[in-house]
Amino acid sequence: MKKSLVILTVLSAINFTSFAQTQMIAHRGAWKNTAAPQNSIASLNQAIAQKAWGSEFDVHLTKDDVLVVNHDDEFYGLDIATSTYDELLTKKHPNGESIPTAEAYLKEGLKQQATKLIYELKTNKLGTERTLKSAEMAVALVKKLKADKQVEYIAFSYDACLKLRALDKKAKVHYLNGDKSPQELKAVKIDGLDYHLSVYKKNPNWIEEAKNLKLKTNVWTVNKADDMQYFIDQHIDYITTDEPELLHSILKK
């Protein structure tokens, strides 16, 4: 009897792991329905308040080697890659915030442990050398802040993903560009595929293939209820969205 109970428990655990609930990642923080600027400290705190599994943020390298958080290559008309940090400080978000440094952003996020900090390393417009320098600085910063368990990396640059993996064998690194199969990512020890919804729809077997390879799967940027439900039904691990409130309501059903 005891042996049968143990087997049943193990099988139940395996089944639960295979079909664990999809988790929510707030894209650039929770901003669309909160009036907080994208990628601001305020939007991060809104995502944390909404109990998002993760809050994604985008990091660029300035001309004078400062890592700053912003989605676009420009910050209110100033090109980040060719501007100094002091020059960027002449501009403000509508809520009065200055552009956050990656260090300040991470320190804010590290005040709690429930919401993961999803660090998108942006491809530098000045070339691969600057992108890889950004990767080196990112890993050094995360280690300095002892944030390894709280931070996961994502990047469109395949070279940057490989660099991040080389710099930190234990870091969670996920690829964004959509042009590599699960098998190709597994071969270079990338932890997961983080692809646009159109990529998964063109390659409907990739989610299952990734799971069989023990890779994580994330989809972006999913803002419509029908698409959210489609990927939930596919048992995708994570959905990145500009509509965390909507996704939260669907996941609760």
C-alpha positions as CSV (number, residue, x, y, z in Angstrom):
1,M,0.0,0.0,0.0
2,K,2.8,2.4,1.0
3,K,4.7,1.7,-2.2
4,S,1.6,2.4,-4.3
5,L,1.0,5.7,-2.5
6,V,4.6,6.8,-3.2
7,I,4.3,6.0,-6.9
8,L,1.0,7.9,-7.1
9,T,2.6,10.9,-5.3
10,V,5.5,10.9,-7.8
11,L,3.3,10.6,-10.8
12,S,1.1,13.5,-9.5
13,A,4.2,15.6,-9.0
14,I,5.4,14.9,-12.5
15,N,2.0,15.8,-13.9
16,F,1.8,19.0,-11.9
17,T,5.3,20.0,-13.1
18,S,4.4,19.3,-16.7
19,F,1.3,21.5,-16.6
20,A,2.2,24.2,-14.1
21,Q,0.2,27.4,-14.4
22,T,1.4,30.0,-16.9
23,Q,3.0,33.0,-15.1
24,M,2.7,36.7,-15.9
25,I,5.5,39.1,-16.8
26,A,4.7,42.8,-16.9
27,H,6.3,44.3,-20.1
28,R,8.3,47.4,-19.1
29,G,6.6,47.2,-15.7
30,A,2.9,47.9,-15.2
31,W,2.3,51.1,-17.0
32,K,-0.5,51.1,-19.5
33,N,-3.3,51.2,-17.0
34,T,-1.5,52.8,-14.1
35,A,-0.2,56.1,-15.7
36,A,3.3,55.2,-14.6
37,P,5.9,55.8,-17.4
38,Q,7.3,52.7,-19.1
39,N,10.5,51.4,-17.6
40,S,10.3,53.8,-14.6
41,I,10.7,52.9,-11.0
42,A,7.0,53.7,-10.6
43,S,6.0,51.1,-13.2
44,L,8.3,48.5,-11.5
45,N,6.6,49.1,-8.2
46,Q,3.2,48.9,-9.9
47,A,4.1,45.4,-11.3
48,I,5.3,44.3,-7.9
49,A,2.0,45.6,-6.3
50,Q,0.1,43.5,-8.9
51,K,2.1,40.4,-7.8
52,A,3.5,39.9,-11.3
53,W,5.8,36.8,-11.5
54,G,8.3,39.1,-13.3
55,S,8.8,42.7,-14.4
56,E,10.7,43.2,-17.7
57,F,13.0,46.2,-18.2
58,D,15.3,47.3,-21.0
59,V,18.9,48.3,-20.4
60,H,21.1,50.5,-22.7
61,L,24.7,51.5,-22.4
62,T,25.4,55.3,-22.6
63,K,28.4,56.9,-24.3
64,D,30.2,57.2,-21.0
65,D,29.5,53.6,-20.0
66,V,26.5,53.9,-17.7
67,L,23.8,51.3,-17.8
68,V,20.3,53.0,-18.0
69,V,16.8,51.7,-18.2
70,N,14.6,52.7,-21.2
71,H,12.9,50.9,-24.0
72,D,13.7,53.0,-27.1
73,D,17.1,54.0,-28.3
74,E,16.2,57.6,-27.5
75,F,15.1,59.1,-24.2
76,Y,12.8,62.1,-25.0
77,G,14.8,63.0,-28.1
78,L,18.3,62.2,-26.8
79,D,20.1,59.2,-28.4
80,I,21.2,57.0,-25.5
81,A,24.2,55.3,-27.2
82,T,25.8,58.7,-28.1
83,S,24.8,60.7,-25.1
84,T,26.4,60.9,-21.6
85,Y,24.4,60.0,-18.5
86,D,24.5,63.7,-17.4
87,E,23.0,64.7,-20.8
88,L,20.2,62.2,-20.3
89,L,19.5,63.7,-16.8
90,T,18.4,66.9,-18.5
91,K,15.2,65.1,-19.5
92,K,12.5,63.8,-17.2
93,H,9.6,61.3,-17.4
94,P,6.2,62.9,-17.1
95,N,6.0,61.8,-13.4
96,G,9.2,63.7,-12.7
97,E,11.5,60.7,-12.6
98,S,14.9,60.8,-14.3
99,I,16.0,58.0,-16.4
100,P,16.9,55.2,-14.0
101,T,20.3,53.6,-13.9
102,A,20.2,49.8,-14.0
103,E,21.8,49.8,-10.6
104,A,19.1,52.1,-9.1
105,Y,16.4,50.0,-10.8
106,L,17.7,46.7,-9.5
107,K,18.2,48.1,-6.0
108,E,14.5,49.1,-6.0
109,G,13.4,45.7,-7.2
110,L,15.6,43.9,-4.7
111,K,13.6,45.4,-1.8
112,Q,11.3,42.4,-2.4
113,Q,11.7,38.8,-3.5
114,A,8.4,37.8,-5.0
115,T,8.7,39.4,-8.4
116,K,11.6,38.5,-10.7
117,L,13.6,41.2,-12.5
118,I,13.7,40.3,-16.2
119,Y,16.8,42.2,-17.5
120,E,16.6,42.8,-21.3
121,L,20.1,43.6,-22.6
122,K,19.5,45.9,-25.6
123,T,21.6,45.6,-28.7
124,N,23.8,48.7,-29.0
125,K,23.5,50.6,-32.3
126,L,27.2,51.3,-32.3
127,G,28.0,47.6,-32.8
128,T,28.7,44.2,-31.3
129,E,31.6,45.4,-29.2
130,R,29.4,47.8,-27.3
131,T,26.7,45.2,-26.9
132,L,29.1,42.7,-25.4
133,K,30.6,45.4,-23.1
134,S,27.0,45.9,-21.9
135,A,26.7,42.2,-21.2
136,E,30.0,42.2,-19.2
137,M,28.8,45.2,-17.1
138,A,25.4,43.7,-16.6
139,V,26.8,40.5,-15.1
140,A,29.3,42.5,-13.0
141,L,26.4,44.6,-11.6
142,V,24.2,41.7,-10.8
143,K,27.0,40.0,-9.0
144,K,27.9,43.2,-7.1
145,L,24.3,43.5,-5.9
146,K,24.1,39.8,-5.1
147,A,21.0,39.7,-7.3
148,D,21.7,36.5,-9.1
149,K,18.6,34.6,-7.8
150,Q,16.3,37.6,-8.6
151,V,17.5,38.4,-12.1
152,E,17.0,36.6,-15.4
153,Y,18.5,37.9,-18.7
154,I,16.9,38.2,-22.1
155,A,18.4,39.6,-25.3
156,F,17.8,39.8,-29.1
157,S,21.5,39.5,-29.7
158,Y,22.6,35.9,-30.0
159,D,26.2,36.9,-29.3
160,A,25.1,38.7,-26.1
161,C,23.3,35.6,-24.9
162,L,26.4,33.5,-25.5
163,K,28.5,36.1,-23.7
164,L,26.1,36.1,-20.7
165,R,26.3,32.3,-20.6
166,A,30.1,32.4,-20.7
167,L,30.3,35.0,-18.0
168,D,27.9,33.3,-15.6
169,K,27.3,29.5,-16.0
170,K,24.4,29.6,-13.5
171,A,22.5,32.7,-14.9
172,K,19.1,32.2,-16.5
173,V,19.5,33.4,-20.1
174,H,16.7,33.5,-22.7
175,Y,16.9,34.3,-26.4
176,L,14.4,36.8,-28.0
177,N,15.0,36.9,-31.7
178,G,12.9,33.9,-32.8
179,D,15.3,32.4,-35.4
180,K,16.7,29.5,-33.3
181,S,14.9,26.2,-32.7
182,P,14.7,24.7,-29.2
183,Q,17.3,22.2,-30.2
184,E,19.7,24.9,-31.2
185,L,19.3,26.8,-27.9
186,K,19.7,23.6,-25.9
187,A,23.0,22.9,-27.7
188,V,24.5,26.1,-26.5
189,K,23.0,25.9,-23.0
190,I,20.6,28.8,-23.4
191,D,17.8,28.3,-20.8
192,G,14.8,29.2,-22.9
193,L,13.1,30.7,-25.9
194,D,11.3,34.0,-25.4
195,Y,9.7,34.6,-28.7
196,H,7.0,36.8,-30.4
197,L,3.6,35.2,-30.5
198,S,3.8,35.0,-34.3
199,V,6.9,32.8,-34.1
200,Y,5.1,30.2,-32.0
201,K,2.1,30.2,-34.3
202,K,4.4,29.6,-37.3
203,N,6.2,26.8,-35.3
204,P,3.3,25.2,-33.3
205,N,5.5,22.3,-32.0
206,W,8.2,24.5,-30.5
207,I,6.5,24.8,-27.0
208,E,6.2,21.1,-26.6
209,E,9.7,20.5,-28.0
210,A,11.1,23.0,-25.6
211,K,9.4,21.4,-22.7
212,N,10.8,18.0,-23.7
213,L,14.3,19.6,-23.7
214,K,13.6,21.2,-20.3
215,L,13.8,24.7,-21.7
216,K,11.5,27.5,-20.5
217,T,9.1,29.2,-22.9
218,N,7.9,32.8,-22.9
219,V,5.8,34.7,-25.4
220,W,5.6,38.4,-26.1
221,T,3.9,40.8,-26.3
222,V,0.4,39.3,-25.7
223,N,-2.3,42.0,-25.1
224,K,-5.5,40.3,-26.4
225,A,-7.6,38.0,-24.3
226,D,-7.9,35.4,-27.1
227,D,-4.2,35.2,-27.6
228,M,-3.6,34.9,-23.8
229,Q,-6.0,32.0,-23.6
230,Y,-4.4,30.3,-26.6
231,F,-1.0,30.3,-25.0
232,I,-2.4,29.3,-21.6
233,D,-4.0,26.3,-23.3
234,Q,-0.6,25.5,-24.8
235,H,0.8,25.4,-21.3
236,I,3.5,28.1,-22.1
237,D,5.5,29.0,-19.0
238,Y,5.3,32.8,-19.2
239,I,3.3,35.4,-21.0
240,T,4.8,38.9,-21.3
241,T,2.1,41.6,-21.6
242,D,1.3,45.3,-21.5
243,E,-2.1,44.3,-20.0
244,P,-1.1,42.5,-16.7
245,E,-4.5,43.3,-15.2
246,L,-6.3,41.5,-18.0
247,L,-4.0,38.5,-17.9
248,H,-4.3,38.3,-14.2
249,S,-8.1,38.1,-14.4
250,I,-7.9,35.3,-17.0
251,L,-5.4,33.3,-15.0
252,K,-7.6,33.5,-12.0
253,K,-10.5,31.8,-13.8
